[in-house]
Amino acid sequence: MSNPPEVSSKSVAQLAAEVGVFEEKLTGRSRDSAYFGQIQNLQLGLFRLVVVGEIKKGKSSLINALCGLPGLVPVHSDVATSTVFKIRYGTERRYTVYLREEGGNDMTQPGRRISLEEVGDFGTEDGNPKNEKGVEFIAVEAPSPILR
């Protein structure tokens, strides 16, 4: 029995490009530049997965389980996460909070490192009700193989 071919970001990108070319030929429409732009991101090893859903349905638990790191993002019996968490690979667990500039414009202040104990103060409804602290997002780095 032979081993299945190795799946890599480059092989997935190649397959996606072939699908895009096939769509062009099949439909006669011009190339979808946004689609092919995402293929370039795949070729560079960039991939984004967005997890959204109803309140208290296990999104944070799913992320923690997928990453194999209990407590990576907050999980509570009440409403837990209240802000966006952007998670990526890092050699150590690290949290950085990014706040919006005061005055309500869309600019983001430089990030500030926070401890695991402080994550709840910025990223949960208990610690930051209705996002009164103006958190744009919390960047999380973690040594999880799936993130690599």
Phi and psi in radians as a Rosetta constraint file:
Dihedral C 1 N 2 CA 2 C 2 CIRCULARHARMONIC -1.509 0.35
Dihedral N 2 CA 2 C 2 N 3 CIRCULARHARMONIC 2.705 0.35
Dihedral C 2 N 3 CA 3 C 3 CIRCULARHARMONIC -1.308 0.35
Dihedral N 3 CA 3 C 3 N 4 CIRCULARHARMONIC 2.508 0.35
Dihedral C 3 N 4 CA 4 C 4 CIRCULARHARMONIC -1.168 0.35
Dihedral N 4 CA 4 C 4 N 5 CIRCULARHARMONIC 2.712 0.35
Dihedral C 4 N 5 CA 5 C 5 CIRCULARHARMONIC -1.122 0.35
Dihedral N 5 CA 5 C 5 N 6 CIRCULARHARMONIC 2.572 0.35
Dihedral C 5 N 6 CA 6 C 6 CIRCULARHARMONIC -1.215 0.35
Dihedral N 6 CA 6 C 6 N 7 CIRCULARHARMONIC 2.376 0.35
Dihedral C 6 N 7 CA 7 C 7 CIRCULARHARMONIC -1.705 0.35
Dihedral N 7 CA 7 C 7 N 8 CIRCULARHARMONIC 2.194 0.35
Dihedral C 7 N 8 CA 8 C 8 CIRCULARHARMONIC -2.350 0.35
Dihedral N 8 CA 8 C 8 N 9 CIRCULARHARMONIC 2.938 0.35
Dihedral C 8 N 9 CA 9 C 9 CIRCULARHARMONIC -1.074 0.35
Dihedral N 9 CA 9 C 9 N 10 CIRCULARHARMONIC -0.585 0.35
Dihedral C 9 N 10 CA 10 C 10 CIRCULARHARMONIC -1.218 0.35
Dihedral N 10 CA 10 C 10 N 11 CIRCULARHARMONIC -0.696 0.35
Dihedral C 10 N 11 CA 11 C 11 CIRCULARHARMONIC -1.214 0.35
Dihedral N 11 CA 11 C 11 N 12 CIRCULARHARMONIC -0.635 0.35
Dihedral C 11 N 12 CA 12 C 12 CIRCULARHARMONIC -1.166 0.35
Dihedral N 12 CA 12 C 12 N 13 CIRCULARHARMONIC -0.723 0.35
Dihedral C 12 N 13 CA 13 C 13 CIRCULARHARMONIC -1.087 0.35
Dihedral N 13 CA 13 C 13 N 14 CIRCULARHARMONIC -0.715 0.35
Dihedral C 13 N 14 CA 14 C 14 CIRCULARHARMONIC -1.100 0.35
Dihedral N 14 CA 14 C 14 N 15 CIRCULARHARMONIC -0.780 0.35
Dihedral C 14 N 15 CA 15 C 15 CIRCULARHARMONIC -1.110 0.35
Dihedral N 15 CA 15 C 15 N 16 CIRCULARHARMONIC -0.741 0.35
Dihedral C 15 N 16 CA 16 C 16 CIRCULARHARMONIC -1.093 0.35
Dihedral N 16 CA 16 C 16 N 17 CIRCULARHARMONIC -0.683 0.35
Dihedral C 16 N 17 CA 17 C 17 CIRCULARHARMONIC -1.123 0.35
Dihedral N 17 CA 17 C 17 N 18 CIRCULARHARMONIC -0.710 0.35
Dihedral C 17 N 18 CA 18 C 18 CIRCULARHARMONIC -1.099 0.35
Dihedral N 18 CA 18 C 18 N 19 CIRCULARHARMONIC -0.694 0.35
Dihedral C 18 N 19 CA 19 C 19 CIRCULARHARMONIC -1.098 0.35
Dihedral N 19 CA 19 C 19 N 20 CIRCULARHARMONIC -0.742 0.35
Dihedral C 19 N 20 CA 20 C 20 CIRCULARHARMONIC -1.088 0.35
Dihedral N 20 CA 20 C 20 N 21 CIRCULARHARMONIC -0.736 0.35
Dihedral C 20 N 21 CA 21 C 21 CIRCULARHARMONIC -1.155 0.35
Dihedral N 21 CA 21 C 21 N 22 CIRCULARHARMONIC -0.718 0.35
Dihedral C 21 N 22 CA 22 C 22 CIRCULARHARMONIC -1.053 0.35
Dihedral N 22 CA 22 C 22 N 23 CIRCULARHARMONIC -0.749 0.35
Dihedral C 22 N 23 CA 23 C 23 CIRCULARHARMONIC -1.060 0.35
Dihedral N 23 CA 23 C 23 N 24 CIRCULARHARMONIC -0.742 0.35
Dihedral C 23 N 24 CA 24 C 24 CIRCULARHARMONIC -1.014 0.35
Dihedral N 24 CA 24 C 24 N 25 CIRCULARHARMONIC -0.827 0.35
Dihedral C 24 N 25 CA 25 C 25 CIRCULARHARMONIC -1.175 0.35
Dihedral N 25 CA 25 C 25 N 26 CIRCULARHARMONIC -0.710 0.35
Dihedral C 25 N 26 CA 26 C 26 CIRCULARHARMONIC -1.205 0.35
Dihedral N 26 CA 26 C 26 N 27 CIRCULARHARMONIC -0.743 0.35
Dihedral C 26 N 27 CA 27 C 27 CIRCULARHARMONIC -1.678 0.35
Dihedral N 27 CA 27 C 27 N 28 CIRCULARHARMONIC -0.340 0.35
Dihedral C 27 N 28 CA 28 C 28 CIRCULARHARMONIC 1.344 0.35
Dihedral N 28 CA 28 C 28 N 29 CIRCULARHARMONIC 0.089 0.35
Dihedral C 28 N 29 CA 29 C 29 CIRCULARHARMONIC -1.465 0.35
Dihedral N 29 CA 29 C 29 N 30 CIRCULARHARMONIC 2.768 0.35
Dihedral C 29 N 30 CA 30 C 30 CIRCULARHARMONIC -1.270 0.35
Dihedral N 30 CA 30 C 30 N 31 CIRCULARHARMONIC 2.889 0.35
Dihedral C 30 N 31 CA 31 C 31 CIRCULARHARMONIC -1.033 0.35
Dihedral N 31 CA 31 C 31 N 32 CIRCULARHARMONIC 2.379 0.35
Dihedral C 31 N 32 CA 32 C 32 CIRCULARHARMONIC -1.470 0.35
Dihedral N 32 CA 32 C 32 N 33 CIRCULARHARMONIC 1.755 0.35
Dihedral C 32 N 33 CA 33 C 33 CIRCULARHARMONIC -1.123 0.35
Dihedral N 33 CA 33 C 33 N 34 CIRCULARHARMONIC -0.594 0.35
Dihedral C 33 N 34 CA 34 C 34 CIRCULARHARMONIC -1.134 0.35
Dihedral N 34 CA 34 C 34 N 35 CIRCULARHARMONIC -0.754 0.35
Dihedral C 34 N 35 CA 35 C 35 CIRCULARHARMONIC -1.067 0.35
Dihedral N 35 CA 35 C 35 N 36 CIRCULARHARMONIC -0.834 0.35
Dihedral C 35 N 36 CA 36 C 36 CIRCULARHARMONIC -1.227 0.35
Dihedral N 36 CA 36 C 36 N 37 CIRCULARHARMONIC -0.458 0.35
Dihedral C 36 N 37 CA 37 C 37 CIRCULARHARMONIC -1.127 0.35
Dihedral N 37 CA 37 C 37 N 38 CIRCULARHARMONIC -0.676 0.35
Dihedral C 37 N 38 CA 38 C 38 CIRCULARHARMONIC -1.175 0.35
Dihedral N 38 CA 38 C 38 N 39 CIRCULARHARMONIC -0.569 0.35
Dihedral C 38 N 39 CA 39 C 39 CIRCULARHARMONIC -1.108 0.35
Dihedral N 39 CA 39 C 39 N 40 CIRCULARHARMONIC -0.683 0.35
Dihedral C 39 N 40 CA 40 C 40 CIRCULARHARMONIC -1.063 0.35
Dihedral N 40 CA 40 C 40 N 41 CIRCULARHARMONIC -0.690 0.35
Dihedral C 40 N 41 CA 41 C 41 CIRCULARHARMONIC -1.075 0.35
Dihedral N 41 CA 41 C 41 N 42 CIRCULARHARMONIC -0.728 0.35
Dihedral C 41 N 42 CA 42 C 42 CIRCULARHARMONIC -1.069 0.35
Dihedral N 42 CA 42 C 42 N 43 CIRCULARHARMONIC -0.727 0.35
Dihedral C 42 N 43 CA 43 C 43 CIRCULARHARMONIC -1.075 0.35
Dihedral N 43 CA 43 C 43 N 44 CIRCULARHARMONIC -0.526 0.35
Dihedral C 43 N 44 CA 44 C 44 CIRCULARHARMONIC -1.476 0.35
Dihedral N 44 CA 44 C 44 N 45 CIRCULARHARMONIC -0.032 0.35
Dihedral C 44 N 45 CA 45 C 45 CIRCULARHARMONIC 1.506 0.35
Dihedral N 45 CA 45 C 45 N 46 CIRCULARHARMONIC 0.256 0.35
Dihedral C 45 N 46 CA 46 C 46 CIRCULARHARMONIC -1.668 0.35
Dihedral N 46 CA 46 C 46 N 47 CIRCULARHARMONIC 2.280 0.35
Dihedral C 46 N 47 CA 47 C 47 CIRCULARHARMONIC -2.549 0.35
Dihedral N 47 CA 47 C 47 N 48 CIRCULARHARMONIC 2.356 0.35
Dihedral C 47 N 48 CA 48 C 48 CIRCULARHARMONIC -2.114 0.35
Dihedral N 48 CA 48 C 48 N 49 CIRCULARHARMONIC 2.359 0.35
Dihedral C 48 N 49 CA 49 C 49 CIRCULARHARMONIC -2.173 0.35
Dihedral N 49 CA 49 C 49 N 50 CIRCULARHARMONIC 2.165 0.35
Dihedral C 49 N 50 CA 50 C 50 CIRCULARHARMONIC -1.827 0.35
Dihedral N 50 CA 50 C 50 N 51 CIRCULARHARMONIC 2.266 0.35
Dihedral C 50 N 51 CA 51 C 51 CIRCULARHARMONIC -1.960 0.35
Dihedral N 51 CA 51 C 51 N 52 CIRCULARHARMONIC 2.009 0.35
Dihedral C 51 N 52 CA 52 C 52 CIRCULARHARMONIC -2.312 0.35
Dihedral N 52 CA 52 C 52 N 53 CIRCULARHARMONIC 2.776 0.35
Dihedral C 52 N 53 CA 53 C 53 CIRCULARHARMONIC 2.928 0.35
Dihedral N 53 CA 53 C 53 N 54 CIRCULARHARMONIC -3.060 0.35
Dihedral C 53 N 54 CA 54 C 54 CIRCULARHARMONIC -1.188 0.35
Dihedral N 54 CA 54 C 54 N 55 CIRCULARHARMONIC 2.774 0.35
Dihedral C 54 N 55 CA 55 C 55 CIRCULARHARMONIC -1.102 0.35
Dihedral N 55 CA 55 C 55 N 56 CIRCULARHARMONIC 2.405 0.35
Dihedral C 55 N 56 CA 56 C 56 CIRCULARHARMONIC 1.103 0.35
Dihedral N 56 CA 56 C 56 N 57 CIRCULARHARMONIC 0.704 0.35
Dihedral C 56 N 57 CA 57 C 57 CIRCULARHARMONIC -1.971 0.35
Dihedral N 57 CA 57 C 57 N 58 CIRCULARHARMONIC 0.136 0.35
Dihedral C 57 N 58 CA 58 C 58 CIRCULARHARMONIC 1.678 0.35
Dihedral N 58 CA 58 C 58 N 59 CIRCULARHARMONIC 0.331 0.35
Dihedral C 58 N 59 CA 59 C 59 CIRCULARHARMONIC -1.075 0.35
Dihedral N 59 CA 59 C 59 N 60 CIRCULARHARMONIC -0.833 0.35
Dihedral C 59 N 60 CA 60 C 60 CIRCULARHARMONIC -1.151 0.35
Dihedral N 60 CA 60 C 60 N 61 CIRCULARHARMONIC -0.697 0.35
Dihedral C 60 N 61 CA 61 C 61 CIRCULARHARMONIC -1.083 0.35
Dihedral N 61 CA 61 C 61 N 62 CIRCULARHARMONIC -0.701 0.35
Dihedral C 61 N 62 CA 62 C 62 CIRCULARHARMONIC -1.079 0.35
Dihedral N 62 CA 62 C 62 N 63 CIRCULARHARMONIC -0.807 0.35
Dihedral C 62 N 63 CA 63 C 63 CIRCULARHARMONIC -1.074 0.35
Dihedral N 63 CA 63 C 63 N 64 CIRCULARHARMONIC -0.803 0.35
Dihedral C 63 N 64 CA 64 C 64 CIRCULARHARMONIC -1.043 0.35
Dihedral N 64 CA 64 C 64 N 65 CIRCULARHARMONIC -0.733 0.35
Dihedral C 64 N 65 CA 65 C 65 CIRCULARHARMONIC -1.179 0.35
Dihedral N 65 CA 65 C 65 N 66 CIRCULARHARMONIC -0.781 0.35
Dihedral C 65 N 66 CA 66 C 66 CIRCULARHARMONIC -1.049 0.35
Dihedral N 66 CA 66 C 66 N 67 CIRCULARHARMONIC -0.697 0.35
Dihedral C 66 N 67 CA 67 C 67 CIRCULARHARMONIC -1.395 0.35
Dihedral N 67 CA 67 C 67 N 68 CIRCULARHARMONIC -0.227 0.35
Dihedral C 67 N 68 CA 68 C 68 CIRCULARHARMONIC 1.211 0.35
Dihedral N 68 CA 68 C 68 N 69 CIRCULARHARMONIC 0.463 0.35
Dihedral C 68 N 69 CA 69 C 69 CIRCULARHARMONIC -2.298 0.35
Dihedral N 69 CA 69 C 69 N 70 CIRCULARHARMONIC 1.613 0.35
Dihedral C 69 N 70 CA 70 C 70 CIRCULARHARMONIC -0.979 0.35
Dihedral N 70 CA 70 C 70 N 71 CIRCULARHARMONIC 2.406 0.35
Dihedral C 70 N 71 CA 71 C 71 CIRCULARHARMONIC 1.353 0.35
Dihedral N 71 CA 71 C 71 N 72 CIRCULARHARMONIC 0.176 0.35
Dihedral C 71 N 72 CA 72 C 72 CIRCULARHARMONIC -1.059 0.35
Dihedral N 72 CA 72 C 72 N 73 CIRCULARHARMONIC -0.844 0.35
Dihedral C 72 N 73 CA 73 C 73 CIRCULARHARMONIC -2.091 0.35
Dihedral N 73 CA 73 C 73 N 74 CIRCULARHARMONIC 2.640 0.35
Dihedral C 73 N 74 CA 74 C 74 CIRCULARHARMONIC -1.093 0.35
Dihedral N 74 CA 74 C 74 N 75 CIRCULARHARMONIC 2.485 0.35
Dihedral C 74 N 75 CA 75 C 75 CIRCULARHARMONIC -2.340 0.35
Dihedral N 75 CA 75 C 75 N 76 CIRCULARHARMONIC 2.173 0.35
Dihedral C 75 N 76 CA 76 C 76 CIRCULARHARMONIC -2.303 0.35
Dihedral N 76 CA 76 C 76 N 77 CIRCULARHARMONIC 2.935 0.35
Dihedral C 76 N 77 CA 77 C 77 CIRCULARHARMONIC -1.354 0.35
Dihedral N 77 CA 77 C 77 N 78 CIRCULARHARMONIC -0.396 0.35
Dihedral C 77 N 78 CA 78 C 78 CIRCULARHARMONIC -1.736 0.35
Dihedral N 78 CA 78 C 78 N 79 CIRCULARHARMONIC -3.033 0.35
Dihedral C 78 N 79 CA 79 C 79 CIRCULARHARMONIC -1.018 0.35
Dihedral N 79 CA 79 C 79 N 80 CIRCULARHARMONIC 2.125 0.35
Dihedral C 79 N 80 CA 80 C 80 CIRCULARHARMONIC -1.626 0.35
Dihedral N 80 CA 80 C 80 N 81 CIRCULARHARMONIC -1.554 0.35
Dihedral C 80 N 81 CA 81 C 81 CIRCULARHARMONIC -1.299 0.35
Dihedral N 81 CA 81 C 81 N 82 CIRCULARHARMONIC 2.409 0.35
Dihedral C 81 N 82 CA 82 C 82 CIRCULARHARMONIC -2.236 0.35
Dihedral N 82 CA 82 C 82 N 83 CIRCULARHARMONIC 0.029 0.35
Dihedral C 82 N 83 CA 83 C 83 CIRCULARHARMONIC -2.347 0.35
Dihedral N 83 CA 83 C 83 N 84 CIRCULARHARMONIC 3.055 0.35
Dihedral C 83 N 84 CA 84 C 84 CIRCULARHARMONIC -1.425 0.35
Dihedral N 84 CA 84 C 84 N 85 CIRCULARHARMONIC 2.327 0.35
Dihedral C 84 N 85 CA 85 C 85 CIRCULARHARMONIC -1.964 0.35
Dihedral N 85 CA 85 C 85 N 86 CIRCULARHARMONIC 2.179 0.35
Dihedral C 85 N 86 CA 86 C 86 CIRCULARHARMONIC -1.870 0.35
Dihedral N 86 CA 86 C 86 N 87 CIRCULARHARMONIC 2.009 0.35
Dihedral C 86 N 87 CA 87 C 87 CIRCULARHARMONIC -1.934 0.35
Dihedral N 87 CA 87 C 87 N 88 CIRCULARHARMONIC 2.352 0.35
Dihedral C 87 N 88 CA 88 C 88 CIRCULARHARMONIC -2.578 0.35
Dihedral N 88 CA 88 C 88 N 89 CIRCULARHARMONIC 2.969 0.35
Dihedral C 88 N 89 CA 89 C 89 CIRCULARHARMONIC -1.231 0.35
Dihedral N 89 CA 89 C 89 N 90 CIRCULARHARMONIC 2.492 0.35
Dihedral C 89 N 90 CA 90 C 90 CIRCULARHARMONIC -2.700 0.35
Dihedral N 90 CA 90 C 90 N 91 CIRCULARHARMONIC 2.769 0.35
Dihedral C 90 N 91 CA 91 C 91 CIRCULARHARMONIC -1.298 0.35
Dihedral N 91 CA 91 C 91 N 92 CIRCULARHARMONIC -0.297 0.35
Dihedral C 91 N 92 CA 92 C 92 CIRCULARHARMONIC -2.491 0.35
Dihedral N 92 CA 92 C 92 N 93 CIRCULARHARMONIC 2.787 0.35
Dihedral C 92 N 93 CA 93 C 93 CIRCULARHARMONIC -1.275 0.35
Dihedral N 93 CA 93 C 93 N 94 CIRCULARHARMONIC 2.211 0.35
Dihedral C 93 N 94 CA 94 C 94 CIRCULARHARMONIC -2.572 0.35
Dihedral N 94 CA 94 C 94 N 95 CIRCULARHARMONIC 2.446 0.35
Dihedral C 94 N 95 CA 95 C 95 CIRCULARHARMONIC -2.138 0.35
Dihedral N 95 CA 95 C 95 N 96 CIRCULARHARMONIC 2.338 0.35
Dihedral C 95 N 96 CA 96 C 96 CIRCULARHARMONIC -2.314 0.35
Dihedral N 96 CA 96 C 96 N 97 CIRCULARHARMONIC 2.196 0.35
Dihedral C 96 N 97 CA 97 C 97 CIRCULARHARMONIC -1.727 0.35
Dihedral N 97 CA 97 C 97 N 98 CIRCULARHARMONIC 2.383 0.35
Dihedral C 97 N 98 CA 98 C 98 CIRCULARHARMONIC -2.020 0.35
Dihedral N 98 CA 98 C 98 N 99 CIRCULARHARMONIC 2.124 0.35
Dihedral C 98 N 99 CA 99 C 99 CIRCULARHARMONIC -1.847 0.35
Dihedral N 99 CA 99 C 99 N 100 CIRCULARHARMONIC 2.598 0.35
Dihedral C 99 N 100 CA 100 C 100 CIRCULARHARMONIC -1.246 0.35
Dihedral N 100 CA 100 C 100 N 101 CIRCULARHARMONIC 2.616 0.35
Dihedral C 100 N 101 CA 101 C 101 CIRCULARHARMONIC -1.071 0.35
Dihedral N 101 CA 101 C 101 N 102 CIRCULARHARMONIC 2.537 0.35
Dihedral C 101 N 102 CA 102 C 102 CIRCULARHARMONIC -1.151 0.35
Dihedral N 102 CA 102 C 102 N 103 CIRCULARHARMONIC 2.584 0.35
Dihedral C 102 N 103 CA 103 C 103 CIRCULARHARMONIC 1.844 0.35
Dihedral N 103 CA 103 C 103 N 104 CIRCULARHARMONIC -0.100 0.35
Dihedral C 103 N 104 CA 104 C 104 CIRCULARHARMONIC 1.444 0.35
Dihedral N 104 CA 104 C 104 N 105 CIRCULARHARMONIC 0.066 0.35
Dihedral C 104 N 105 CA 105 C 105 CIRCULARHARMONIC -1.332 0.35
Dihedral N 105 CA 105 C 105 N 106 CIRCULARHARMONIC 3.091 0.35
Dihedral C 105 N 106 CA 106 C 106 CIRCULARHARMONIC -1.512 0.35
Dihedral N 106 CA 106 C 106 N 107 CIRCULARHARMONIC 0.046 0.35
Dihedral C 106 N 107 CA 107 C 107 CIRCULARHARMONIC -1.268 0.35
Dihedral N 107 CA 107 C 107 N 108 CIRCULARHARMONIC 2.622 0.35
Dihedral C 107 N 108 CA 108 C 108 CIRCULARHARMONIC -1.994 0.35
Dihedral N 108 CA 108 C 108 N 109 CIRCULARHARMONIC 2.375 0.35
Dihedral C 108 N 109 CA 109 C 109 CIRCULARHARMONIC -1.276 0.35
Dihedral N 109 CA 109 C 109 N 110 CIRCULARHARMONIC 2.792 0.35
Dihedral C 109 N 110 CA 110 C 110 CIRCULARHARMONIC -1.001 0.35
Dihedral N 110 CA 110 C 110 N 111 CIRCULARHARMONIC 2.617 0.35
Dihedral C 110 N 111 CA 111 C 111 CIRCULARHARMONIC -1.202 0.35
Dihedral N 111 CA 111 C 111 N 112 CIRCULARHARMONIC 2.715 0.35
Dihedral C 111 N 112 CA 112 C 112 CIRCULARHARMONIC -2.271 0.35
Dihedral N 112 CA 112 C 112 N 113 CIRCULARHARMONIC 2.165 0.35
Dihedral C 112 N 113 CA 113 C 113 CIRCULARHARMONIC -1.096 0.35
Dihedral N 113 CA 113 C 113 N 114 CIRCULARHARMONIC 2.389 0.35
Dihedral C 113 N 114 CA 114 C 114 CIRCULARHARMONIC -2.278 0.35
Dihedral N 114 CA 114 C 114 N 115 CIRCULARHARMONIC 2.761 0.35
Dihedral C 114 N 115 CA 115 C 115 CIRCULARHARMONIC -1.471 0.35
Dihedral N 115 CA 115 C 115 N 116 CIRCULARHARMONIC 2.894 0.35
Dihedral C 115 N 116 CA 116 C 116 CIRCULARHARMONIC -0.996 0.35
Dihedral N 116 CA 116 C 116 N 117 CIRCULARHARMONIC -0.669 0.35
Dihedral C 116 N 117 CA 117 C 117 CIRCULARHARMONIC -1.132 0.35
Dihedral N 117 CA 117 C 117 N 118 CIRCULARHARMONIC -0.471 0.35
Dihedral C 117 N 118 CA 118 C 118 CIRCULARHARMONIC -1.509 0.35
Dihedral N 118 CA 118 C 118 N 119 CIRCULARHARMONIC -0.215 0.35
Dihedral C 118 N 119 CA 119 C 119 CIRCULARHARMONIC -0.971 0.35
Dihedral N 119 CA 119 C 119 N 120 CIRCULARHARMONIC -0.754 0.35
Dihedral C 119 N 120 CA 120 C 120 CIRCULARHARMONIC -1.106 0.35
Dihedral N 120 CA 120 C 120 N 121 CIRCULARHARMONIC -0.505 0.35
Dihedral C 120 N 121 CA 121 C 121 CIRCULARHARMONIC -1.192 0.35
Dihedral N 121 CA 121 C 121 N 122 CIRCULARHARMONIC -0.402 0.35
Dihedral C 121 N 122 CA 122 C 122 CIRCULARHARMONIC -1.971 0.35
Dihedral N 122 CA 122 C 122 N 123 CIRCULARHARMONIC -0.518 0.35
Dihedral C 122 N 123 CA 123 C 123 CIRCULARHARMONIC -1.946 0.35
Dihedral N 123 CA 123 C 123 N 124 CIRCULARHARMONIC 0.120 0.35
Dihedral C 123 N 124 CA 124 C 124 CIRCULARHARMONIC -2.145 0.35
Dihedral N 124 CA 124 C 124 N 125 CIRCULARHARMONIC 2.789 0.35
Dihedral C 124 N 125 CA 125 C 125 CIRCULARHARMONIC -1.170 0.35
Dihedral N 125 CA 125 C 125 N 126 CIRCULARHARMONIC -0.586 0.35
Dihedral C 125 N 126 CA 126 C 126 CIRCULARHARMONIC -1.143 0.35
Dihedral N 126 CA 126 C 126 N 127 CIRCULARHARMONIC -0.796 0.35
Dihedral C 126 N 127 CA 127 C 127 CIRCULARHARMONIC -1.466 0.35
Dihedral N 127 CA 127 C 127 N 128 CIRCULARHARMONIC -0.392 0.35
Dihedral C 127 N 128 CA 128 C 128 CIRCULARHARMONIC -2.498 0.35
Dihedral N 128 CA 128 C 128 N 129 CIRCULARHARMONIC 1.190 0.35
Dihedral C 128 N 129 CA 129 C 129 CIRCULARHARMONIC -1.021 0.35
Dihedral N 129 CA 129 C 129 N 130 CIRCULARHARMONIC 2.315 0.35
Dihedral C 129 N 130 CA 130 C 130 CIRCULARHARMONIC 0.904 0.35
Dihedral N 130 CA 130 C 130 N 131 CIRCULARHARMONIC 0.471 0.35
Dihedral C 130 N 131 CA 131 C 131 CIRCULARHARMONIC 0.932 0.35
Dihedral N 131 CA 131 C 131 N 132 CIRCULARHARMONIC 0.770 0.35
Dihedral C 131 N 132 CA 132 C 132 CIRCULARHARMONIC -1.114 0.35
Dihedral N 132 CA 132 C 132 N 133 CIRCULARHARMONIC -0.325 0.35
Dihedral C 132 N 133 CA 133 C 133 CIRCULARHARMONIC -1.485 0.35
Dihedral N 133 CA 133 C 133 N 134 CIRCULARHARMONIC -0.095 0.35
Dihedral C 133 N 134 CA 134 C 134 CIRCULARHARMONIC 1.240 0.35
Dihedral N 134 CA 134 C 134 N 135 CIRCULARHARMONIC 0.715 0.35
Dihedral C 134 N 135 CA 135 C 135 CIRCULARHARMONIC -1.294 0.35
Dihedral N 135 CA 135 C 135 N 136 CIRCULARHARMONIC 2.178 0.35
Dihedral C 135 N 136 CA 136 C 136 CIRCULARHARMONIC -1.364 0.35
Dihedral N 136 CA 136 C 136 N 137 CIRCULARHARMONIC -0.873 0.35
Dihedral C 136 N 137 CA 137 C 137 CIRCULARHARMONIC -2.932 0.35
Dihedral N 137 CA 137 C 137 N 138 CIRCULARHARMONIC 2.892 0.35
Dihedral C 137 N 138 CA 138 C 138 CIRCULARHARMONIC -2.041 0.35
Dihedral N 138 CA 138 C 138 N 139 CIRCULARHARMONIC 2.102 0.35
Dihedral C 138 N 139 CA 139 C 139 CIRCULARHARMONIC -1.504 0.35
Dihedral N 139 CA 139 C 139 N 140 CIRCULARHARMONIC 2.285 0.35
Dihedral C 139 N 140 CA 140 C 140 CIRCULARHARMONIC -2.121 0.35
Dihedral N 140 CA 140 C 140 N 141 CIRCULARHARMONIC 2.243 0.35
Dihedral C 140 N 141 CA 141 C 141 CIRCULARHARMONIC -2.004 0.35
Dihedral N 141 CA 141 C 141 N 142 CIRCULARHARMONIC 2.417 0.35
Dihedral C 141 N 142 CA 142 C 142 CIRCULARHARMONIC -2.657 0.35
Dihedral N 142 CA 142 C 142 N 143 CIRCULARHARMONIC 2.546 0.35
Dihedral C 142 N 143 CA 143 C 143 CIRCULARHARMONIC -1.468 0.35
Dihedral N 143 CA 143 C 143 N 144 CIRCULARHARMONIC 1.125 0.35
Dihedral C 143 N 144 CA 144 C 144 CIRCULARHARMONIC -1.853 0.35
Dihedral N 144 CA 144 C 144 N 145 CIRCULARHARMONIC 2.248 0.35
Dihedral C 144 N 145 CA 145 C 145 CIRCULARHARMONIC -0.968 0.35
Dihedral N 145 CA 145 C 145 N 146 CIRCULARHARMONIC -0.621 0.35
Dihedral C 145 N 146 CA 146 C 146 CIRCULARHARMONIC -1.183 0.35
Dihedral N 146 CA 146 C 146 N 147 CIRCULARHARMONIC -0.462 0.35
Dihedral C 146 N 147 CA 147 C 147 CIRCULARHARMONIC -1.385 0.35
Dihedral N 147 CA 147 C 147 N 148 CIRCULARHARMONIC -0.407 0.35
